[in-house]
């Protein structure tokens, strides 16, 4: 139906429709950009939450004791290891497809 109506529209109406279409496309572009920003922030928060949960689960373990006390360096290394092995990469890889926009 639209293909039948559009050719009969006058010049001013055509320009009005083109302006309206451009405004819709511009809004969609802004929404897509905002969605990407929010998605990136959500991904970061999910990764941090998984790391924190993993830290809480491993609290007090995995630290190499040097003498009588645990050193700051060993705690830092253990935290980094937990970050690397938190499983966030697997979870995020499987969650993102449900949040991403399709073309």
Secondary structure, DSSP 8 states (H G I E B T S, - for coil): -HHHHHTTS-HHHHHHHHHHHHHHHHHHHHHHHHHHHHHHHHHHHHHHHHHHHHHHHTTT-S--EETTEE-HHHHHHHHHHHHHTSSHHHHHHHHHHHHS---
